Amino acid sequence: MIRSQTPKAALSVNRRRLAGLLAAGAVGLALAAGSTAAMAQEAVVGLVTKTEVNPFFVKMRQAAEAEAKAKGLKLIARAGKFDGDNEGQVAAIEDLISAGAKGILITPNNSTGVLGAVKKARDAGILVIALDTATDPADAVDATFATDNFQAGVQQGQYARKALGDKAPKLAMLDGTPGGTVDTFRHDGFLKGFGIAEGDAAIVGKQNTNGAQDKGQTAMENLLSAHPDINVVYTINEPAAQGAYAAIKAAGKTDDIVVTSIDGGCLGVKYVKDGRVAATVMQFPYKMAQMGVDAVAEYAKSGKKPSGFVDTGSFLITGKPLEGLESKDLEFGEKNCWG
């Protein structure tokens, strides 16, 4: 004989069933919350640098790795095979789109050559920020975090001209890679700071170095062979300056030539301290990468995007300050190199 439940017993059973359903729901919500948190932690930020070997970009990658870890993001770092490898950077951007990146930070090898891939990424809802090197046009990316490279060139040029004193300049220019805004801005800024225009007779020669030490040395050797009276040298960066110094030393002209540069790495500050380079302009790749990762983290969290150009700063570093030029000493340089 089947007994029917009393109203009191039925109510007790229903309560137990309700409690079970609530508990199951709570577990489901907890699992969903955990899944959402895991998804947020797994948001991908991509970093695409010009090369993997230039110390400037090594520092940038280290900064991005540290900040991505701190922000709970997954960093995927890619680079061109050499300074000027536009195709390699385009392929890297396409890989990051496929990987579902939330944001991409890029130092373009060619300021126009990556625009198609950048547009594809932005059309897919990916935040794209240029670091160090602006695109052309600048608004091809959401924002740019970089040194004001024209102003850095001006600082370098002003120092080089004053350091020559009354000597008539015989200027050699060791440029970087054609097609990049960094190369153009620094070159043009240097000429402005030096007080001459493109085509001036004071410029006795120019060669591209791709910002590499070996090419800097070869370029300087070639220029000295053709123009042994060179007395001042513009270099696009510190690896090129190191190469230039090696050629100058081999030629026995270290006391006759003023070498200036831009970067502000710890090794570059040591070059200034050792007298290989008269002055360098310090910039801050660690800060660029850190700010870039922070912006991607904010975008992943709130959808907020940065915009426009953000100057990450620069300082002239020298052990021999010159009247009328603002500069920082070697102690500052050693303490702040590539922060």
DRENDO-1510 file (C-alpha; in Angstrom, 1 decimal, always signed):
<recs>
REC; n; res; u; v; w
REC; 1; MET; +0.0; +0.0; +0.0 .
REC; 2; ILE; +1.4; +3.4; -1.0 .
REC; 3; ARG; +1.1; +6.0; +1.6 .
REC; 4; SER; +0.6; +9.6; +0.5 .
REC; 5; GLN; +2.9; +12.2; +2.2 .
REC; 6; THR; +1.5; +14.5; +4.8 .
REC; 7; PRO; +1.6; +18.2; +3.9 .
REC; 8; LYS; +4.4; +18.7; +6.5 .
REC; 9; ALA; +6.5; +15.9; +5.0 .
REC; 10; ALA; +5.9; +17.2; +1.5 .
REC; 11; LEU; +7.0; +20.7; +2.6 .
REC; 12; SER; +10.2; +19.2; +4.1 .
REC; 13; VAL; +11.0; +17.4; +0.8 .
REC; 14; ASN; +10.4; +20.5; -1.2 .
REC; 15; ARG; +12.7; +22.5; +1.0 .
REC; 16; ARG; +15.4; +19.9; +0.6 .
REC; 17; ARG; +15.0; +20.0; -3.2 .
REC; 18; LEU; +15.1; +23.8; -3.3 .
REC; 19; ALA; +18.2; +23.8; -1.2 .
REC; 20; GLY; +19.8; +21.3; -3.6 .
REC; 21; LEU; +18.9; +23.4; -6.6 .
REC; 22; LEU; +20.3; +26.5; -5.0 .
REC; 23; ALA; +23.5; +24.8; -4.1 .
REC; 24; ALA; +23.8; +23.5; -7.6 .
REC; 25; GLY; +23.1; +27.0; -9.0 .
REC; 26; ALA; +25.8; +28.4; -6.7 .
REC; 27; VAL; +28.3; +25.9; -7.9 .
REC; 28; GLY; +27.4; +26.7; -11.5 .
REC; 29; LEU; +27.8; +30.4; -10.9 .
REC; 30; ALA; +31.1; +29.9; -9.2 .
REC; 31; LEU; +32.3; +27.8; -12.1 .
REC; 32; ALA; +31.1; +30.4; -14.5 .
REC; 33; ALA; +32.9; +33.2; -12.5 .
REC; 34; GLY; +36.0; +31.1; -12.4 .
REC; 35; SER; +35.8; +30.6; -16.2 .
REC; 36; THR; +35.3; +34.3; -16.8 .
REC; 37; ALA; +38.3; +35.1; -14.5 .
REC; 38; ALA; +40.4; +32.6; -16.4 .
REC; 39; MET; +39.4; +34.1; -19.7 .
REC; 40; ALA; +40.3; +37.5; -18.5 .
REC; 41; GLN; +43.7; +36.3; -17.3 .
REC; 42; GLU; +44.3; +34.6; -20.6 .
REC; 43; ALA; +43.7; +37.8; -22.6 .
REC; 44; VAL; +46.5; +38.0; -25.1 .
REC; 45; VAL; +48.8; +41.1; -25.7 .
REC; 46; GLY; +51.1; +40.9; -28.6 .
REC; 47; LEU; +54.5; +42.7; -28.9 .
REC; 48; VAL; +56.1; +43.0; -32.3 .
REC; 49; THR; +59.5; +44.6; -32.3 .
REC; 50; LYS; +62.0; +45.4; -35.2 .
REC; 51; THR; +64.5; +42.8; -34.1 .
REC; 52; GLU; +65.2; +40.4; -31.2 .
REC; 53; VAL; +68.9; +41.3; -30.8 .
REC; 54; ASN; +69.0; +45.1; -30.5 .
REC; 55; PRO; +69.4; +45.8; -26.8 .
REC; 56; PHE; +66.7; +48.5; -27.0 .
REC; 57; PHE; +64.1; +45.9; -28.1 .
REC; 58; VAL; +65.4; +43.3; -25.6 .
REC; 59; LYS; +64.7; +45.7; -22.8 .
REC; 60; MET; +61.2; +46.5; -24.3 .
REC; 61; ARG; +60.4; +42.8; -24.4 .
REC; 62; GLN; +61.6; +42.3; -20.8 .
REC; 63; ALA; +59.3; +45.2; -19.7 .
REC; 64; ALA; +56.3; +43.8; -21.6 .
REC; 65; GLU; +56.8; +40.3; -20.1 .
REC; 66; ALA; +57.0; +41.7; -16.5 .
REC; 67; GLU; +54.0; +44.0; -16.9 .
REC; 68; ALA; +51.9; +41.4; -18.7 .
REC; 69; LYS; +52.5; +38.9; -15.8 .
REC; 70; ALA; +51.6; +41.6; -13.3 .
REC; 71; LYS; +48.4; +42.4; -15.1 .
REC; 72; GLY; +47.3; +38.8; -15.7 .
REC; 73; LEU; +47.8; +38.9; -19.5 .
REC; 74; LYS; +49.5; +36.4; -21.8 .
REC; 75; LEU; +52.3; +38.0; -23.8 .
REC; 76; ILE; +53.1; +36.7; -27.3 .
REC; 77; ALA; +56.3; +38.4; -28.5 .
REC; 78; ARG; +57.4; +38.4; -32.1 .
REC; 79; ALA; +60.1; +40.3; -34.1 .
REC; 80; GLY; +61.4; +40.9; -37.6 .
REC; 81; LYS; +64.5; +38.9; -38.6 .
REC; 82; PHE; +66.4; +42.2; -39.1 .
REC; 83; ASP; +65.8; +45.9; -38.9 .
REC; 84; GLY; +63.8; +46.6; -42.0 .
REC; 85; ASP; +62.0; +43.2; -42.2 .
REC; 86; ASN; +58.5; +44.6; -42.9 .
REC; 87; GLU; +57.2; +41.2; -44.2 .
REC; 88; GLY; +58.1; +39.5; -41.0 .
REC; 89; GLN; +56.2; +42.1; -39.0 .
REC; 90; VAL; +53.1; +41.8; -41.2 .
REC; 91; ALA; +53.2; +38.0; -40.7 .
REC; 92; ALA; +53.5; +38.5; -36.9 .
REC; 93; ILE; +50.5; +40.8; -36.8 .
REC; 94; GLU; +48.4; +38.3; -38.8 .
REC; 95; ASP; +49.5; +35.5; -36.4 .
REC; 96; LEU; +48.4; +37.6; -33.4 .
REC; 97; ILE; +45.0; +38.3; -35.0 .
REC; 98; SER; +44.6; +34.5; -35.4 .
REC; 99; ALA; +45.7; +34.0; -31.8 .
REC; 100; GLY; +42.8; +36.3; -30.7 .
REC; 101; ALA; +45.0; +39.1; -29.3 .
REC; 102; LYS; +43.2; +41.8; -27.4 .
REC; 103; GLY; +45.9; +44.3; -28.1 .
REC; 104; ILE; +49.0; +44.6; -30.3 .
REC; 105; LEU; +52.1; +46.7; -29.5 .
REC; 106; ILE; +54.3; +47.3; -32.5 .
REC; 107; THR; +57.6; +49.2; -33.3 .
REC; 108; PRO; +57.1; +49.4; -37.1 .
REC; 109; ASN; +60.1; +48.6; -39.3 .
REC; 110; ASN; +58.5; +50.6; -42.1 .
REC; 111; SER; +56.0; +53.3; -41.0 .
REC; 112; THR; +53.7; +52.7; -44.0 .
REC; 113; GLY; +54.5; +49.0; -44.8 .
REC; 114; VAL; +52.4; +47.5; -41.9 .
REC; 115; LEU; +49.3; +49.7; -42.4 .
REC; 116; GLY; +47.3; +47.0; -44.2 .
REC; 117; ALA; +47.9; +44.5; -41.4 .
REC; 118; VAL; +47.2; +47.1; -38.7 .
REC; 119; LYS; +43.9; +48.0; -40.3 .
REC; 120; LYS; +42.9; +44.3; -40.4 .
REC; 121; ALA; +43.7; +44.0; -36.7 .
REC; 122; ARG; +41.7; +47.2; -35.8 .
REC; 123; ASP; +38.8; +46.0; -37.9 .
REC; 124; ALA; +38.8; +42.9; -35.8 .
REC; 125; GLY; +38.4; +44.9; -32.6 .
REC; 126; ILE; +42.1; +44.7; -31.6 .
REC; 127; LEU; +43.7; +47.7; -29.9 .
REC; 128; VAL; +46.9; +48.6; -31.8 .
REC; 129; ILE; +49.5; +50.9; -30.2 .
REC; 130; ALA; +52.8; +52.0; -31.9 .
REC; 131; LEU; +55.8; +52.0; -29.5 .
REC; 132; ASP; +59.0; +54.0; -30.3 .
REC; 133; THR; +58.2; +54.4; -34.0 .
REC; 134; ALA; +55.1; +56.2; -35.3 .
REC; 135; THR; +53.2; +55.0; -38.3 .
REC; 136; ASP; +52.6; +57.2; -41.3 .
REC; 137; PRO; +49.9; +58.5; -40.9 .
REC; 138; ALA; +50.0; +58.6; -37.2 .
REC; 139; ASP; +46.3; +57.8; -36.8 .
REC; 140; ALA; +46.7; +54.5; -38.5 .
REC; 141; VAL; +47.0; +53.1; -35.0 .
REC; 142; ASP; +44.9; +53.9; -31.9 .
REC; 143; ALA; +47.8; +55.6; -30.1 .
REC; 144; THR; +51.6; +56.0; -30.1 .
REC; 145; PHE; +53.8; +55.8; -27.0 .
REC; 146; ALA; +57.3; +57.0; -28.0 .
REC; 147; THR; +60.1; +59.4; -27.7 .
REC; 148; ASP; +59.7; +62.7; -29.5 .
REC; 149; ASN; +62.4; +61.6; -31.9 .
REC; 150; PHE; +62.6; +64.9; -33.7 .
REC; 151; GLN; +63.3; +66.7; -30.5 .
REC; 152; ALA; +65.8; +64.0; -29.5 .
REC; 153; GLY; +67.6; +64.7; -32.7 .
REC; 154; VAL; +67.6; +68.4; -32.0 .
REC; 155; GLN; +69.2; +67.8; -28.6 .
REC; 156; GLN; +71.8; +65.6; -30.2 .
REC; 157; GLY; +72.5; +68.1; -33.0 .
REC; 158; GLN; +72.8; +71.0; -30.6 .
REC; 159; TYR; +75.4; +69.2; -28.5 .
REC; 160; ALA; +77.4; +68.1; -31.5 .
REC; 161; ARG; +77.6; +71.6; -32.9 .
REC; 162; LYS; +78.7; +73.2; -29.6 .
REC; 163; ALA; +81.2; +70.4; -28.9 .
REC; 164; LEU; +83.0; +71.3; -32.2 .
REC; 165; GLY; +83.7; +74.8; -31.0 .
REC; 166; ASP; +85.1; +77.0; -33.7 .
REC; 167; LYS; +86.0; +74.1; -36.1 .
REC; 168; ALA; +84.4; +74.1; -39.5 .
REC; 169; PRO; +82.1; +71.0; -39.4 .
REC; 170; LYS; +82.8; +68.0; -41.6 .
REC; 171; LEU; +79.8; +65.9; -40.8 .
REC; 172; ALA; +79.2; +62.2; -41.4 .
REC; 173; MET; +75.7; +60.8; -40.9 .
REC; 174; LEU; +75.1; +57.2; -40.0 .
REC; 175; ASP; +71.4; +56.8; -40.5 .
REC; 176; GLY; +69.2; +53.8; -39.7 .
REC; 177; THR; +66.7; +52.2; -42.1 .
REC; 178; PRO; +64.9; +54.1; -44.8 .
REC; 179; GLY; +61.1; +54.2; -44.5 .
REC; 180; GLY; +60.9; +54.5; -40.7 .
REC; 181; THR; +59.7; +57.7; -39.0 .
REC; 182; VAL; +62.4; +57.3; -36.3 .
REC; 183; ASP; +65.1; +57.5; -38.9 .
REC; 184; THR; +63.5; +60.5; -40.6 .
REC; 185; PHE; +62.7; +62.4; -37.4 .
REC; 186; ARG; +66.1; +61.9; -35.8 .
REC; 187; HIS; +68.0; +62.8; -38.9 .
REC; 188; ASP; +65.9; +65.9; -39.5 .
REC; 189; GLY; +66.0; +66.9; -35.9 .
REC; 190; PHE; +69.8; +66.6; -35.8 .
REC; 191; LEU; +70.2; +68.9; -38.7 .
REC; 192; LYS; +67.9; +71.5; -37.1 .
REC; 193; GLY; +69.8; +71.3; -33.8 .
REC; 194; PHE; +73.1; +71.4; -35.7 .
REC; 195; GLY; +71.9; +74.5; -37.6 .
REC; 196; ILE; +72.1; +73.3; -41.2 .
REC; 197; ALA; +69.7; +72.1; -43.8 .
REC; 198; GLU; +69.7; +68.9; -45.9 .
REC; 199; GLY; +72.3; +69.2; -48.7 .
REC; 200; ASP; +74.6; +71.6; -46.8 .
REC; 201; ALA; +78.2; +71.3; -47.8 .
REC; 202; ALA; +79.1; +70.5; -44.2 .
REC; 203; ILE; +77.6; +67.0; -44.7 .
REC; 204; VAL; +80.4; +65.1; -46.3 .
REC; 205; GLY; +78.7; +61.8; -46.4 .
REC; 206; LYS; +75.8; +59.6; -45.3 .
REC; 207; GLN; +75.3; +55.8; -45.1 .
REC; 208; ASN; +72.5; +53.6; -43.7 .
REC; 209; THR; +73.4; +51.2; -40.9 .
REC; 210; ASN; +70.1; +49.6; -40.0 .
REC; 211; GLY; +71.0; +50.5; -36.5 .
REC; 212; ALA; +73.5; +47.6; -36.3 .
REC; 213; GLN; +77.0; +47.7; -34.9 .
REC; 214; ASP; +78.7; +45.8; -37.7 .
REC; 215; LYS; +77.1; +48.0; -40.4 .
REC; 216; GLY; +77.9; +51.1; -38.4 .
REC; 217; GLN; +81.6; +50.1; -38.4 .
REC; 218; THR; +81.6; +49.4; -42.1 .
REC; 219; ALA; +79.9; +52.6; -42.9 .
REC; 220; MET; +82.3; +54.6; -40.8 .
REC; 221; GLU; +85.3; +52.9; -42.4 .
REC; 222; ASN; +83.9; +53.7; -45.9 .
REC; 223; LEU; +83.3; +57.4; -45.0 .
REC; 224; LEU; +86.7; +57.9; -43.4 .
REC; 225; SER; +88.3; +56.4; -46.4 .
REC; 226; ALA; +86.6; +58.9; -48.6 .
REC; 227; HIS; +86.7; +61.8; -46.2 .
REC; 228; PRO; +89.6; +61.5; -43.7 .
REC; 229; ASP; +88.8; +65.1; -42.5 .
REC; 230; ILE; +85.5; +64.1; -40.8 .
REC; 231; ASN; +85.3; +65.7; -37.4 .
REC; 232; VAL; +81.8; +65.0; -36.2 .
REC; 233; VAL; +79.5; +62.0; -36.5 .
REC; 234; TYR; +75.7; +61.6; -36.2 .
REC; 235; THR; +74.6; +58.1; -35.3 .
REC; 236; ILE; +71.0; +56.8; -35.4 .
REC; 237; ASN; +71.5; +54.7; -32.2 .
REC; 238; GLU; +74.2; +53.4; -29.8 .
REC; 239; PRO; +74.9; +50.1; -31.6 .
REC; 240; ALA; +75.8; +52.2; -34.7 .
REC; 241; ALA; +77.8; +54.5; -32.5 .
REC; 242; GLN; +79.8; +51.6; -31.1 .
REC; 243; GLY; +80.6; +50.4; -34.7 .
REC; 244; ALA; +81.6; +54.0; -35.7 .
REC; 245; TYR; +83.9; +54.2; -32.7 .
REC; 246; ALA; +85.6; +51.0; -33.6 .
REC; 247; ALA; +86.4; +52.3; -37.1 .
REC; 248; ILE; +87.5; +55.7; -35.7 .
REC; 249; LYS; +89.8; +54.0; -33.1 .
REC; 250; ALA; +91.3; +51.8; -35.8 .
REC; 251; ALA; +92.0; +54.9; -37.9 .
REC; 252; GLY; +93.7; +56.6; -34.9 .
REC; 253; LYS; +91.3; +59.5; -34.9 .
REC; 254; THR; +89.6; +59.2; -31.5 .
REC; 255; ASP; +90.8; +62.7; -30.4 .
REC; 256; ASP; +89.7; +64.3; -33.7 .
REC; 257; ILE; +86.1; +63.3; -34.0 .
REC; 258; VAL; +83.0; +64.1; -32.0 .
REC; 259; VAL; +80.5; +61.1; -31.9 .
REC; 260; THR; +77.0; +61.6; -30.7 .
REC; 261; SER; +74.1; +59.2; -30.4 .
REC; 262; ILE; +70.5; +58.5; -29.2 .
REC; 263; ASP; +69.3; +55.6; -27.0 .
REC; 264; GLY; +70.4; +55.9; -23.4 .
REC; 265; GLY; +71.0; +52.3; -22.7 .
REC; 266; CYS; +73.3; +51.4; -19.8 .
REC; 267; LEU; +76.0; +50.3; -22.2 .
REC; 268; GLY; +75.5; +53.6; -24.1 .
REC; 269; VAL; +76.0; +55.6; -20.9 .
REC; 270; LYS; +79.2; +53.6; -20.3 .
REC; 271; TYR; +80.3; +54.7; -23.8 .
REC; 272; VAL; +79.8; +58.3; -22.7 .
REC; 273; LYS; +81.7; +57.7; -19.5 .
REC; 274; ASP; +84.6; +56.0; -21.3 .
REC; 275; GLY; +84.8; +58.8; -23.8 .
REC; 276; ARG; +83.8; +56.8; -26.9 .
REC; 277; VAL; +80.6; +58.9; -27.3 .
REC; 278; ALA; +80.5; +62.6; -26.4 .
REC; 279; ALA; +76.8; +62.6; -25.6 .
REC; 280; THR; +73.7; +60.4; -26.0 .
REC; 281; VAL; +70.0; +61.2; -25.7 .
REC; 282; MET; +68.3; +58.9; -23.3 .
REC; 283; GLN; +64.9; +57.4; -24.1 .
REC; 284; PHE; +62.8; +55.0; -22.1 .
REC; 285; PRO; +61.8; +51.7; -23.8 .
REC; 286; TYR; +60.8; +50.1; -20.5 .
REC; 287; LYS; +58.3; +52.8; -19.9 .
REC; 288; MET; +56.9; +52.6; -23.5 .
REC; 289; ALA; +56.3; +48.8; -23.1 .
REC; 290; GLN; +54.9; +49.1; -19.6 .
REC; 291; MET; +52.4; +51.8; -20.7 .
REC; 292; GLY; +51.4; +49.8; -23.7 .
REC; 293; VAL; +50.6; +46.7; -21.7 .
REC; 294; ASP; +48.7; +48.7; -19.2 .
REC; 295; ALA; +46.6; +50.2; -21.9 .
REC; 296; VAL; +45.8; +46.8; -23.3 .
REC; 297; ALA; +44.8; +45.6; -19.8 .
REC; 298; GLU; +42.5; +48.5; -19.4 .
REC; 299; TYR; +41.0; +47.9; -22.8 .
REC; 300; ALA; +40.4; +44.3; -22.0 .
REC; 301; LYS; +38.7; +45.3; -18.7 .
REC; 302; SER; +36.6; +48.3; -19.7 .
REC; 303; GLY; +36.9; +48.8; -23.5 .
REC; 304; LYS; +38.6; +52.2; -23.0 .
REC; 305; LYS; +41.2; +53.0; -25.7 .
REC; 306; PRO; +44.1; +55.5; -25.5 .
REC; 307; SER; +44.5; +57.9; -28.4 .
REC; 308; GLY; +47.1; +60.3; -29.9 .
REC; 309; PHE; +50.8; +60.7; -29.2 .
REC; 310; VAL; +52.2; +60.3; -25.8 .
REC; 311; ASP; +55.8; +61.5; -25.3 .
REC; 312; THR; +57.7; +59.2; -23.0 .
REC; 313; GLY; +60.5; +61.7; -22.6 .
REC; 314; SER; +64.2; +62.1; -23.4 .
REC; 315; PHE; +67.3; +63.6; -21.7 .
REC; 316; LEU; +70.7; +64.6; -23.1 .
REC; 317; ILE; +73.3; +62.6; -21.1 .
REC; 318; THR; +77.0; +63.7; -21.1 .
REC; 319; GLY; +80.0; +63.9; -18.8 .
REC; 320; LYS; +80.9; +67.2; -20.4 .
REC; 321; PRO; +78.0; +69.6; -20.1 .
REC; 322; LEU; +78.1; +72.6; -22.4 .
REC; 323; GLU; +76.9; +76.1; -21.5 .
REC; 324; GLY; +73.4; +76.9; -22.7 .
REC; 325; LEU; +72.3; +73.2; -23.2 .
REC; 326; GLU; +70.2; +71.4; -20.7 .
REC; 327; SER; +71.7; +68.0; -19.8 .
REC; 328; LYS; +71.9; +65.3; -17.2 .
REC; 329; ASP; +75.1; +63.9; -15.7 .
REC; 330; LEU; +76.5; +60.4; -15.8 .
REC; 331; GLU; +75.2; +59.6; -12.3 .
REC; 332; PHE; +71.7; +60.3; -13.5 .
REC; 333; GLY; +72.4; +58.3; -16.7 .
REC; 334; GLU; +73.6; +55.2; -14.8 .
REC; 335; LYS; +70.7; +55.4; -12.4 .
REC; 336; ASN; +68.0; +55.8; -15.1 .
REC; 337; CYS; +69.4; +54.0; -18.2 .
REC; 338; TRP; +66.5; +52.4; -20.0 .
REC; 339; GLY; +63.9; +52.8; -17.3 .
</recs>
